[in-house]
Amino acid sequence: MISVVTVSANTAAFAAEPLKPSARVSGMSPSEKTVHALAAEARKSGDYERQAMLNVVQPPALALFFLTAERQPDSTLQQAYREYLDDQAEERRRHNSED
């Protein structure tokens, strides 16, 4: 026997709420996790130089470094077109020298 039940949209949303994945992210970024792993490894190995460096460079500063790192400049359409033409000319020269 099948029974059909109707529920309001609000009730369905309330019932489905626990099934949604959490929107919160971990408190540690990948760079912070890496620095903490390096610090633990340095403590275990007794590498005093690395321990000193990790005491100076704290994880938030390192994360800030990665966030503000310089990007390579994007090329303009004219630069890309010029490189494309140069590449085509080089291919033709290479093809002609093989013949």
DAJO-V657421 format. One record per residue. N is the residue number from 1. RES is the residue in one small letter. PSI is psi in radians with two decimals (* if undefined). D_FIRST is the distance of its C-alpha to the first C-alpha in whole Angstrom. Layout:
# DAJO-V657421
N,RES,PSI,D_FIRST
N,RES,PSI,D_FIRST
This chain:
# DAJO-V657421
1,m,2.38,0
2,i,2.35,4
3,s,2.40,7
4,v,2.24,10
5,v,2.37,13
6,t,2.46,17
7,v,2.75,20
8,s,2.85,23
9,a,-0.65,25
10,n,-0.75,27
11,t,-0.72,24
12,a,-0.73,23
13,a,-0.73,27
14,f,-0.71,27
15,a,-0.55,24
16,a,-0.18,25
17,e,-0.78,29
18,p,-0.31,29
19,l,-0.29,28
20,k,2.53,31
21,p,2.66,34
22,s,2.40,37
23,a,-0.22,39
24,r,2.46,42
25,v,2.89,44
26,s,2.62,46
27,g,-0.24,50
28,m,2.34,52
29,s,2.89,52
30,p,-0.64,53
31,s,-0.67,57
32,e,-0.70,57
33,k,-0.71,55
34,t,-0.76,57
35,v,-0.72,60
36,h,-0.68,59
37,a,-0.71,58
38,l,-0.70,62
39,a,-0.75,63
40,a,-0.71,61
41,e,-0.71,63
42,a,-0.67,66
43,r,-0.73,66
44,k,-0.67,65
45,s,-0.28,68
46,g,0.36,70
47,d,1.68,71
48,y,-0.55,73
49,e,-0.79,74
50,r,-0.67,70
51,q,-0.74,69
52,a,-0.75,72
53,m,-0.74,71
54,l,-0.41,67
55,n,-0.57,69
56,v,-0.79,70
57,v,1.73,67
58,q,2.68,64
59,p,-0.75,61
60,p,-0.63,61
61,a,-0.68,64
62,l,-0.70,63
63,a,-0.70,60
64,l,-0.66,62
65,f,-0.81,64
66,f,-0.60,61
67,l,-0.57,60
68,t,0.18,63
69,a,2.56,64
70,e,2.39,66
71,r,2.72,64
72,q,2.42,66
73,p,2.49,67
74,d,2.57,65
75,s,2.67,67
76,t,2.95,68
77,l,-0.69,67
78,q,-0.72,71
79,q,-0.75,71
80,a,-0.72,68
81,y,-0.73,69
82,r,-0.75,73
83,e,-0.67,71
84,y,-0.80,70
85,l,-0.71,73
86,d,-0.71,75
87,d,-0.72,72
88,q,-0.73,72
89,a,-0.72,76
90,e,-0.71,76
91,e,-0.74,74
92,r,-0.76,76
93,r,-0.75,79
94,r,-0.72,77
95,h,-0.72,77
96,n,-0.59,80
97,s,-0.40,82
98,e,-0.43,80
99,d,*,81
